[in-house]
Amino acid sequence: MASDIKWIKITTDMFDDEKIDFISSLPEGDSLIVIWIRLLTMAGKNNAGGFIFLTENIPYTDDMLAHKFKKPTNIIKLAFETFERLGMVNFDETGKIMIANWDKHQSVEGMDRVRELTRARVAKHRELKDSTNNKDIDKELDIDIEQINATVTLQSVTEKKPIPCQEIIDKLNRVAGKNFKLTAKHRECITARWNEGYSLDDFFTVIEKKNEEWQGTEHCLRERGE
């Protein structure tokens, strides 16, 4: 785990997300949202691809998180039941928590960039260590790392990849043998699902699955002469 990653992405339209909006409507919604944000910060601190654990061999239990978050255990259980049902968290075979679609909350490319630049700064630190005042170099290194984090954070927010709406429609046309055009309504629906964390592969999987279902329906209708 790298201790120099000190950021996660929380967008200004977070509360426009359908899942967050649903959670807010629950009787314990405020508590669940606080728990969700704390889980994101824990995953960012662990810096392990979205996994959350006390140690690599010790997963968190409901009671441990209840103590850590100062919440009743039943609220912690309700939170995880809700998050899991909404596809926001998963659990591996050892019981470790994993934030789904982690790259939505922390850019993997940005983290790699931090590591790359940090390694370069550490190498510079070692080269100069024997010829310069160590305290001055340590101070310079700390400042450089803070600047790197700030730069990568800004890049992760501003350098968003465009949503592949046309690619998704093209896939639908190929699979279904249709000729749909990309309309404003299509773009709106795709964007809404994309912002919920669905990937391009998720869209392709749904298209293929639904196409199989539709083909079965069309076959039945032909058999009945409808």
N, C-alpha and C positions, 0 to 999 in steps of 0.2 A: 504494500500500500504506500502511496506517495503522499506525504503530508503537505506538499506545496500546492495541491489543487484545492482551492478554497471557494469555488463558485459552482452554482447550478443555475439553470435557466428557468425563470418563472416569468411568463409573459404578462403584459398588462391586461390581456383579454382572458386570463385564466378562468375567471368566473363566468365567462360566456360559454365555456365548454359544457356540453350536455351532461357529462358524467359529474362534473363538479356542481353543476346546477341541481342535478338530482340529489346528490349528497346533501347539499345545503337545505333541501326541502325536508329532510328526515328530522325526527324529533331531536336527535343528538348530532345534527349536521355540523354545527360549529366545532364540536369536539373532534369529529371525524376529519374535518378539513385541517385542523391543527395537527392531528396525528399524521395525516398525509404529508404535510409540508415537513414535519420533523423526520419522517421516513426518507424523504428526498435528500434532506441535508445529511442524514446518516449514510445514505448510499454514496453521496458525493464525498464524504469524509473517508469512507472505506476505499473509494476509488478502485473498485473491483468489478467493473462492468455492470453495475446496478445491484450487486448482491449486498445484503445487510447481515452482519453477524458479529458476535462478540469477539470470537477468534475464528480462524478458518476451520477449527474442529468443534466449536461450540456455537450453535445457532441460538438466537434469542427465543425465549418462551414468552407466552402471554403475560405471565407473572413478572418476568424480568422487565418487559416493556411497560407494564403498568407502574412499576416502581420508578423507572427512568422518566416516564412521561407524567407521572403524578396523576394518573387516571385510574378509575376502577377497572378491574380485570374484565368485567362484562362489557365495558365500552371498548376495550382493546379487541376482544373477540368479535364484537359487532363490526368494528372497523375493518378487520381482516376479512370477515365474511362478505362485507359490502365490496371492498376493493377487489377481492378475488372474483366475485360474481360479475363485476364490471370489467374484468380483464386488466386491472391496474397493477396487480401483483401476482406472482407465482411462487411456488415453493419447490426446491429441488428435493432429491431423494433423502437428503440428510436433514431436511427441515429448514434450511436457510431460506430467507426471504429474498426475492428478486423483483426489482421494479421492472415492469413490462415496458418495452419501448424506451429503454434507458437513454438512447441517443437523442430522444426528444427533449430530455431535461439536462443533458450534458454532452456537448459535442465530442465524439470520439476523436475526430480529426484535431480538435482544439487541444485535447489532452495530450495527444501524440506530439503536437507542436510544442506544448509546454515542456514535455520531457526532453525533446530534442534541444531546445534552447537552454534548458537548465543544464544539460550535460555539457554544452559548450561553455557555459559560464563557470561550471565547476572545473573544467579543464583549464580555463584561463586563471582561475583562482590558484590552482596547484602550480601553474607555471610561474606565477608572480610571488608565491608564498615566501620563497627564500630571499627575495630581494626587496620586498616592500613591507611596510608595517602591516601586520596581520589584521589588526582591528580595523584599519581603513579598508582593507580588501573585503573582510567579512561584511562590513557595512555596505560597500558597493554591491556585493553579491546579493544581499537582502533586497536592496533597492531594485536591482535588475530583475529579480524574480517577481517582485510586486508589479513591475512594469509589464513583464511578460504575461502575467495572469490577466492584467487589465486589458492588454492588447488582444489576447485570445478571446476573452469574454466579449469584447466589442465585435470581433470578427464573427463569433458564433451567432450573435444577434443580427448583424447586418448582412452577412453573406448566406442568406437562406437560399436553398436550391428551389427552383420553380416547381410547382406541383405538376406532374406529368399527366394532365387531363387528356390531351390528345392521344397519348400512348395508351391510356386506359380505354378510350373509345375505340381506338384501332384494334385493340385486343378483342373487345366485345364483337366488333364487326367480323374479325377473322374467325372467331369461335362459332358465332351464331349464323354466319353467312348473311349478314345484314349490311346496311349502308347508312347507319346512323350518323348524323352530323353533330359536332360539338356545339351545343347550345348553351345559353347563359344558365339555364336551369340545370343542365348536366354539370357545368362547371361549379355551380353553387353546391350541388349535392356531393360531388367528389371532394371539393375543398373542405366541406364540413366533416366528412369521414377522415380525410387526411389529417386535419387538425386534432382529431381524436386519437391519433397515433397509428392509424392503419397504414401499412406499407404498400408498395407497388405489388409485392408478392401476394399480400392479402387480397387486393382487388382482383388479381388474376385468378386466385383460388376460388373466390366467390363467383366470378364469371363462369369458370369451367363447371363448377358444381351446379349453378343455376341452369346452365345450358343443358346439362344432363337431365335435370328435372323437367325442363320445358320440353325437351325432345320426347320424354316419356309421356307427357301430357298430350302432345300433338299426336303421338302414335295411338293412344287410347281413343282420342276423338275420331281419328280416321277409321278405327276398327268399328266404332259405333255409328259411323256415317254422319257425324255431326260436322 
